Amino acid sequence: MTNRDEQTLNHITLLGNQNTHYDFSYNPDVLETFTNNHPNRDYMVKFNCPEFTTLCPKTNQPDFATLYISYIPDIQMVESKSLKLYLFSFRNHGGFHEDAVNVIMNDLIKLMDPRYIEVWGKFTPRGGISIDPYCNYGKKGTLFEEMAHHRLMNHDLYPETITNR
């Protein structure tokens, strides 16, 4: 069993902090990482984020979504409270749905350099249309690059039940 001690977590500043600052505009700098204690094993980490909000860049009307962020870590992993604050920072950010999921994925790739990652936004309908953008990435030159291509082509064969509509 691998335990974490204060020394290995000393760079984690948000978790347990009672003076949390909430950014109301896009801020990727709030993201923090910790070291993967199991880099010799491939495993998936999945975040379900049912309260994601961003603004339409044209009308400034709010858009609501459930985001699914799944990744196979390599050396670094994203700390969940920092992810929550990062996603909160989209609250007053104007961006199309497709842009939001790609920006989130790109920021997490830059932060962690994961083996594989996917971000799927399931937005509530506006004007009778819902938009569900999906993007993914597999580390170049690895089997995860092939996995990313396969997942992209087959990501919606067995859709999850959507309860946010």
CYANA upper distance limits for C-alpha pairs under 8 A (distance plus 0.5 A):
  2 THR  CA     37 ASN  CA      7.55
  4 ARG  CA      8 THR  CA      6.79
  4 ARG  CA      9 LEU  CA      7.61
  5 ASP  CA      9 LEU  CA      6.96
  6 GLU  CA     10 ASN  CA      6.24
  9 LEU  CA     34 PHE  CA      7.64
 12 ILE  CA     32 GLU  CA      7.15
 12 ILE  CA     33 THR  CA      7.89
 12 ILE  CA     34 PHE  CA      7.93
 12 ILE  CA     79 GLU  CA      8.39
 13 THR  CA     17 ASN  CA      7.37
 14 LEU  CA     20 THR  CA      7.41
 14 LEU  CA     81 LYS  CA      7.18
 14 LEU  CA     82 SER  CA      6.99
 15 LEU  CA     81 LYS  CA      6.56
 15 LEU  CA     82 SER  CA      8.21
 22 TYR  CA     85 LEU  CA      7.05
 22 TYR  CA     88 PHE  CA      7.94
 22 TYR  CA     89 SER  CA      7.78
 23 ASP  CA     27 ASN  CA      7.43
 23 ASP  CA     85 LEU  CA      7.97
 23 ASP  CA     88 PHE  CA      7.77
 23 ASP  CA     89 SER  CA      5.68
 24 PHE  CA     88 PHE  CA      7.64
 24 PHE  CA     89 SER  CA      5.48
 24 PHE  CA     90 PHE  CA      7.57
 24 PHE  CA     91 ARG  CA      6.66
 24 PHE  CA     92 ASN  CA      6.26
 24 PHE  CA     93 HIS  CA      8.40
 25 SER  CA     89 SER  CA      5.37
 25 SER  CA     90 PHE  CA      6.46
 25 SER  CA     91 ARG  CA      7.31
 25 SER  CA     92 ASN  CA      5.95
 25 SER  CA     93 HIS  CA      6.11
 26 TYR  CA     86 TYR  CA      7.91
 26 TYR  CA     89 SER  CA      5.10
 26 TYR  CA     90 PHE  CA      5.59
 26 TYR  CA     91 ARG  CA      8.40
 26 TYR  CA     92 ASN  CA      8.10
 26 TYR  CA     93 HIS  CA      6.39
 27 ASN  CA     86 TYR  CA      6.70
 27 ASN  CA     89 SER  CA      6.34
 27 ASN  CA     90 PHE  CA      8.42
 28 PRO  CA     86 TYR  CA      6.56
 28 PRO  CA    107 ASP  CA      7.26
 30 VAL  CA     82 SER  CA      6.47
 30 VAL  CA     83 LEU  CA      8.40
 30 VAL  CA     85 LEU  CA      7.46
 30 VAL  CA     86 TYR  CA      6.49
 31 LEU  CA     78 VAL  CA      7.66
 31 LEU  CA     79 GLU  CA      7.88
 31 LEU  CA     82 SER  CA      5.40
 31 LEU  CA     83 LEU  CA      6.47
 31 LEU  CA     85 LEU  CA      8.40
 31 LEU  CA     86 TYR  CA      6.81
 31 LEU  CA    111 LEU  CA      8.12
 32 GLU  CA     78 VAL  CA      6.45
 32 GLU  CA     79 GLU  CA      6.10
 32 GLU  CA     82 SER  CA      6.31
 32 GLU  CA     83 LEU  CA      8.30
 32 GLU  CA    111 LEU  CA      8.45
 33 THR  CA     76 GLN  CA      6.48
 33 THR  CA     77 MET  CA      5.72
 33 THR  CA     78 VAL  CA      4.97
 33 THR  CA     79 GLU  CA      5.76
 33 THR  CA    111 LEU  CA      8.05
 33 THR  CA    112 MET  CA      7.72
 34 PHE  CA     76 GLN  CA      6.18
 34 PHE  CA     77 MET  CA      5.89
 34 PHE  CA     78 VAL  CA      7.03
 34 PHE  CA     79 GLU  CA      7.01
 35 THR  CA     75 ILE  CA      6.40
 35 THR  CA     76 GLN  CA      5.27
 35 THR  CA     77 MET  CA      6.62
 36 ASN  CA     73 PRO  CA      7.59
 36 ASN  CA     74 ASP  CA      7.46
 36 ASN  CA     75 ILE  CA      5.78
 36 ASN  CA     76 GLN  CA      5.96
 36 ASN  CA     77 MET  CA      6.47
 39 PRO  CA     73 PRO  CA      7.93
 39 PRO  CA     74 ASP  CA      6.21
 39 PRO  CA     75 ILE  CA      6.57
 42 ASP  CA     72 ILE  CA      6.84
 42 ASP  CA     73 PRO  CA      7.99
 43 TYR  CA     72 ILE  CA      6.06
 43 TYR  CA     73 PRO  CA      7.84
 44 MET  CA     70 SER  CA      7.01
 44 MET  CA     71 TYR  CA      5.98
 44 MET  CA     72 ILE  CA      5.23
 44 MET  CA     73 PRO  CA      7.93
 45 VAL  CA     70 SER  CA      5.96
 45 VAL  CA     71 TYR  CA      5.86
 45 VAL  CA     72 ILE  CA      6.83
 45 VAL  CA     73 PRO  CA      8.20
 46 LYS  CA     68 TYR  CA      7.45
 46 LYS  CA     69 ILE  CA      6.12
 46 LYS  CA     70 SER  CA      4.69
 46 LYS  CA     71 TYR  CA      7.09
 47 PHE  CA     67 LEU  CA      8.35
 47 PHE  CA     68 TYR  CA      6.25
 47 PHE  CA     69 ILE  CA      5.57
 47 PHE  CA     70 SER  CA      6.77
 48 ASN  CA     66 THR  CA      7.54
 48 ASN  CA     67 LEU  CA      6.50
 48 ASN  CA     68 TYR  CA      5.38
 48 ASN  CA     69 ILE  CA      7.19
 49 CYS  CA     66 THR  CA      5.84
 49 CYS  CA     67 LEU  CA      5.39
 49 CYS  CA     68 TYR  CA      6.76
 50 PRO  CA     65 ALA  CA      6.87
 50 PRO  CA     66 THR  CA      4.46
 50 PRO  CA     67 LEU  CA      6.75
 50 PRO  CA    164 ASN  CA      8.32
 51 GLU  CA     64 PHE  CA      7.38
 51 GLU  CA     65 ALA  CA      6.89
 51 GLU  CA     66 THR  CA      6.60
 52 PHE  CA     64 PHE  CA      6.25
 52 PHE  CA     65 ALA  CA      5.67
 52 PHE  CA     66 THR  CA      6.49
 52 PHE  CA     67 LEU  CA      7.16
 52 PHE  CA     87 LEU  CA      7.18
 52 PHE  CA     88 PHE  CA      7.69
 52 PHE  CA     90 PHE  CA      8.49
 52 PHE  CA     91 ARG  CA      8.20
 53 THR  CA     62 PRO  CA      7.12
 53 THR  CA     63 ASP  CA      6.09
 53 THR  CA     64 PHE  CA      5.18
 53 THR  CA     65 ALA  CA      6.93
 53 THR  CA     88 PHE  CA      7.90
 53 THR  CA     90 PHE  CA      7.00
 53 THR  CA     91 ARG  CA      5.58
 54 THR  CA     62 PRO  CA      6.29
 54 THR  CA     63 ASP  CA      5.82
 54 THR  CA     64 PHE  CA      7.26
 54 THR  CA     90 PHE  CA      5.69
 54 THR  CA     91 ARG  CA      5.11
 54 THR  CA     92 ASN  CA      6.55
 54 THR  CA     93 HIS  CA      6.21
 54 THR  CA     94 GLY  CA      6.91
 54 THR  CA     95 GLY  CA      7.55
 55 LEU  CA     59 THR  CA      8.43
 55 LEU  CA     60 ASN  CA      5.64
 55 LEU  CA     61 GLN  CA      6.02
 55 LEU  CA     62 PRO  CA      4.99
 55 LEU  CA     63 ASP  CA      6.09
 55 LEU  CA     90 PHE  CA      8.37
 55 LEU  CA     91 ARG  CA      7.29
 55 LEU  CA     92 ASN  CA      6.51
 55 LEU  CA     93 HIS  CA      6.20
 55 LEU  CA     94 GLY  CA      5.07
 55 LEU  CA     95 GLY  CA      6.80
 55 LEU  CA     96 PHE  CA      8.45
 56 CYS  CA     60 ASN  CA      5.28
 56 CYS  CA     61 GLN  CA      5.90
 56 CYS  CA     62 PRO  CA      6.78
 56 CYS  CA     63 ASP  CA      7.10
 56 CYS  CA     94 GLY  CA      5.81
 56 CYS  CA     95 GLY  CA      6.30
 56 CYS  CA     96 PHE  CA      6.69
 57 PRO  CA     93 HIS  CA      8.31
 57 PRO  CA     94 GLY  CA      4.58
 57 PRO  CA     95 GLY  CA      5.56
 57 PRO  CA     96 PHE  CA      7.13
 58 LYS  CA     94 GLY  CA      8.27
 60 ASN  CA     94 GLY  CA      7.33
 63 ASP  CA    123 PHE  CA      7.58
 63 ASP  CA    124 THR  CA      7.75
 64 PHE  CA    123 PHE  CA      6.14
 64 PHE  CA    124 THR  CA      6.27
 65 ALA  CA    121 GLY  CA      6.68
 65 ALA  CA    122 LYS  CA      5.71
 65 ALA  CA    123 PHE  CA      4.45
 65 ALA  CA    124 THR  CA      6.32
 65 ALA  CA    164 ASN  CA      8.06
 66 THR  CA    121 GLY  CA      6.44
 66 THR  CA    122 LYS  CA      5.72
 66 THR  CA    123 PHE  CA      6.95
 66 THR  CA    164 ASN  CA      7.73
 67 LEU  CA    119 VAL  CA      7.45
 67 LEU  CA    120 TRP  CA      6.18
 67 LEU  CA    121 GLY  CA      5.06
 67 LEU  CA    122 LYS  CA      6.77
 68 TYR  CA    118 GLU  CA      8.42
 68 TYR  CA    119 VAL  CA      6.18
 68 TYR  CA    120 TRP  CA      5.62
 68 TYR  CA    121 GLY  CA      6.99
 69 ILE  CA    117 ILE  CA      7.88
 69 ILE  CA    118 GLU  CA      6.35
 69 ILE  CA    119 VAL  CA      5.09
 69 ILE  CA    120 TRP  CA      7.09
 70 SER  CA    117 ILE  CA      6.17
 70 SER  CA    118 GLU  CA      5.88
 70 SER  CA    119 VAL  CA      7.10
 71 TYR  CA    114 PRO  CA      7.30
 71 TYR  CA    115 ARG  CA      7.99
 71 TYR  CA    116 TYR  CA      5.86
 71 TYR  CA    117 ILE  CA      4.57
 71 TYR  CA    118 GLU  CA      6.83
 72 ILE  CA    114 PRO  CA      6.52
 72 ILE  CA    115 ARG  CA      5.95
 72 ILE  CA    116 TYR  CA      5.54
 72 ILE  CA    117 ILE  CA      6.90
 73 PRO  CA     77 MET  CA      6.53
 73 PRO  CA    112 MET  CA      8.07
 73 PRO  CA    113 ASP  CA      8.33
 73 PRO  CA    114 PRO  CA      5.20
 73 PRO  CA    115 ARG  CA      6.27
 73 PRO  CA    116 TYR  CA      7.69
 74 ASP  CA    112 MET  CA      8.18
 74 ASP  CA    113 ASP  CA      7.49
 74 ASP  CA    114 PRO  CA      5.60
 74 ASP  CA    115 ARG  CA      6.11
 75 ILE  CA    112 MET  CA      7.91
 75 ILE  CA    113 ASP  CA      8.35
 75 ILE  CA    114 PRO  CA      8.07
 76 GLN  CA    112 MET  CA      5.55
 76 GLN  CA    113 ASP  CA      7.81
 76 GLN  CA    114 PRO  CA      7.89
 77 MET  CA    112 MET  CA      6.50
 77 MET  CA    114 PRO  CA      8.46
 78 VAL  CA     82 SER  CA      8.07
 78 VAL  CA     83 LEU  CA      7.40
 78 VAL  CA    108 LEU  CA      8.31
 78 VAL  CA    111 LEU  CA      8.30
 78 VAL  CA    112 MET  CA      7.39
 79 GLU  CA     83 LEU  CA      6.86
 80 SER  CA     84 LYS  CA      6.68
 81 LYS  CA     85 LEU  CA      6.79
 82 SER  CA     86 TYR  CA      6.52
 83 LEU  CA     87 LEU  CA      6.60
 84 LYS  CA     88 PHE  CA      6.63
 85 LEU  CA     89 SER  CA      6.78
 86 TYR  CA     90 PHE  CA      7.78
 87 LEU  CA     91 ARG  CA      8.14
 89 SER  CA     93 HIS  CA      7.82
 90 PHE  CA     94 GLY  CA      8.34
 95 GLY  CA     99 ASP  CA      6.60
 95 GLY  CA    100 ALA  CA      6.65
 96 PHE  CA    100 ALA  CA      6.79
 97 HIS  CA    101 VAL  CA      7.12
 97 HIS  CA    121 GLY  CA      7.99
 97 HIS  CA    123 PHE  CA      8.23
 97 HIS  CA    131 ILE  CA      7.70
 97 HIS  CA    132 ASP  CA      8.39
 97 HIS  CA    133 PRO  CA      7.30
 98 GLU  CA    102 ASN  CA      6.94
 98 GLU  CA    133 PRO  CA      5.94
 98 GLU  CA    134 TYR  CA      8.37
 99 ASP  CA    103 VAL  CA      6.44
100 ALA  CA    104 ILE  CA      6.64
101 VAL  CA    105 MET  CA      6.65
101 VAL  CA    119 VAL  CA      6.46
101 VAL  CA    120 TRP  CA      7.23
101 VAL  CA    121 GLY  CA      6.92
101 VAL  CA    133 PRO  CA      7.42
101 VAL  CA    134 TYR  CA      7.63
101 VAL  CA    135 CYS  CA      7.48
102 ASN  CA    106 ASN  CA      6.51
102 ASN  CA    119 VAL  CA      8.14
102 ASN  CA    135 CYS  CA      6.98
103 VAL  CA    107 ASP  CA      6.56
104 ILE  CA    108 LEU  CA      6.73
104 ILE  CA    119 VAL  CA      8.11
105 MET  CA    109 ILE  CA      6.63
105 MET  CA    117 ILE  CA      7.81
105 MET  CA    118 GLU  CA      7.47
105 MET  CA    119 VAL  CA      6.69
105 MET  CA    135 CYS  CA      8.08
105 MET  CA    136 ASN  CA      7.97
106 ASN  CA    110 LYS  CA      6.67
107 ASP  CA    111 LEU  CA      6.61
108 LEU  CA    112 MET  CA      6.42
108 LEU  CA    113 ASP  CA      7.96
109 ILE  CA    113 ASP  CA      5.28
109 ILE  CA    114 PRO  CA      6.71
109 ILE  CA    117 ILE  CA      8.21
114 PRO  CA    139 LYS  CA      7.75
115 ARG  CA    138 GLY  CA      6.47
115 ARG  CA    139 LYS  CA      5.71
115 ARG  CA    144 PHE  CA      6.89
116 TYR  CA    136 ASN  CA      8.05
116 TYR  CA    137 TYR  CA      6.19
116 TYR  CA    138 GLY  CA      4.93
116 TYR  CA    139 LYS  CA      6.70
116 TYR  CA    144 PHE  CA      6.39
116 TYR  CA    145 GLU  CA      8.26
116 TYR  CA    148 ALA  CA      7.76
117 ILE  CA    136 ASN  CA      6.03
117 ILE  CA    137 TYR  CA      5.91
117 ILE  CA    138 GLY  CA      7.16
118 GLU  CA    134 TYR  CA      7.80
118 GLU  CA    135 CYS  CA      6.16
118 GLU  CA    136 ASN  CA      4.49
118 GLU  CA    137 TYR  CA      6.92
119 VAL  CA    134 TYR  CA      6.35
119 VAL  CA    135 CYS  CA      6.04
119 VAL  CA    136 ASN  CA      6.81
120 TRP  CA    132 ASP  CA      7.35
120 TRP  CA    133 PRO  CA      6.36
120 TRP  CA    134 TYR  CA      4.84
120 TRP  CA    135 CYS  CA      7.02
121 GLY  CA    131 ILE  CA      8.36
121 GLY  CA    132 ASP  CA      5.71
121 GLY  CA    133 PRO  CA      5.95
121 GLY  CA    134 TYR  CA      6.94
122 LYS  CA    130 SER  CA      8.12
122 LYS  CA    131 ILE  CA      7.06
122 LYS  CA    132 ASP  CA      5.01
122 LYS  CA    133 PRO  CA      7.63
122 LYS  CA    162 ILE  CA      8.47
123 PHE  CA    130 SER  CA      6.29
123 PHE  CA    131 ILE  CA      6.10
123 PHE  CA    132 ASP  CA      6.47
124 THR  CA    130 SER  CA      6.05
124 THR  CA    131 ILE  CA      8.05
124 THR  CA    164 ASN  CA      7.01
124 THR  CA    165 ARG  CA      5.92
125 PRO  CA    129 ILE  CA      5.30
125 PRO  CA    130 SER  CA      4.46
125 PRO  CA    131 ILE  CA      7.72
125 PRO  CA    165 ARG  CA      7.44
126 ARG  CA    130 SER  CA      6.93
134 TYR  CA    152 LEU  CA      8.35
135 CYS  CA    152 LEU  CA      7.76
136 ASN  CA    148 ALA  CA      6.56
136 ASN  CA    151 ARG  CA      8.49
136 ASN  CA    152 LEU  CA      7.43
137 TYR  CA    144 PHE  CA      8.44
137 TYR  CA    145 GLU  CA      7.36
137 TYR  CA    148 ALA  CA      6.04
138 GLY  CA    142 THR  CA      7.99
138 GLY  CA    143 LEU  CA      8.29
138 GLY  CA    144 PHE  CA      4.95
138 GLY  CA    145 GLU  CA      4.43
138 GLY  CA    146 GLU  CA      7.67
138 GLY  CA    147 MET  CA      7.27
138 GLY  CA    148 ALA  CA      5.63
139 LYS  CA    143 LEU  CA      8.48
139 LYS  CA    144 PHE  CA      6.27
139 LYS  CA    145 GLU  CA      5.89
140 LYS  CA    144 PHE  CA      8.02
140 LYS  CA    145 GLU  CA      5.95
141 GLY  CA    145 GLU  CA      7.08
142 THR  CA    146 GLU  CA      7.93
143 LEU  CA    147 MET  CA      6.76
144 PHE  CA    148 ALA  CA      6.50
145 GLU  CA    149 HIS  CA      7.05
146 GLU  CA    150 HIS  CA      6.79
147 MET  CA    151 ARG  CA      6.50
148 ALA  CA    152 LEU  CA      6.52
149 HIS  CA    153 MET  CA      6.84
150 HIS  CA    154 ASN  CA      6.71
151 ARG  CA    155 HIS  CA      5.61
155 HIS  CA    159 PRO  CA      8.41
